[in-house]
Amino acid sequence: DIEVIQTPKHVLEGRDPQLEKSVEEALRLLKIEEFQIKPEPAAPVRWKRPEGYQNSNN
């Protein structure tokens, strides 16, 4: 956890100190820690039922 002081002045100015600190920390970690982009998974198999298909469970 990172302690962030959030004053009414910052909020009235439209700032979000917690968000700003979290983005700053994320960017810092990206610089020092190695990461790999994982490959995109295969697309799901999609199909249509043939014309005239009727469900036998009804």
N, C-alpha and C positions, 0 to 999 in steps of 0.2 A: 504494500500500500504506500502511496505517496500522499503526504499531507499537502493540501492546497488551501490557501486562505482565499475565501471568496467574500469580497466586501460588497455592500450595496452599491458603491460607486461603480465598480466594474460591471455589475448587472445593469445598472441604469445606462451605462455607456454601450450596452449591447454585447459585452464581452462574456465569455464563458471560461474562466480561469481553469476549471477542471478539464475541459475539453482541450484547451491550449496546451496544458501540461501533458496530457495523455498523448497528444500528437507529437509533441517535442520528445517524449520518452520513446515512442514507437520509432521515430526517425533515428534517434540515437542508437537504439537496439539494432536497427537495420544496417547501420554502419559497422557495428562491431561483431555481429553474429552472422554466420553463414546461413544462407537459406537457398532452397532449390524450388523452382516452380514445378509442380507435379503436372504430368501430362493430363490433358482433358479426357475424362472417361468416354467410352464409346456411347454413341447415341442409343437410346432404348429402341427395341424392335417395335414398330407400330404397324398395324395392319387393319384393314377394314373387313367387315363381314361381307360375304358375297350378296348380291342382290337376291331377294327372296328368302334370305335366311330366317328361320323361325326357331326360337328357343324351345326345346322339347320339355323344359322344366315347367312350363306354364300350363 
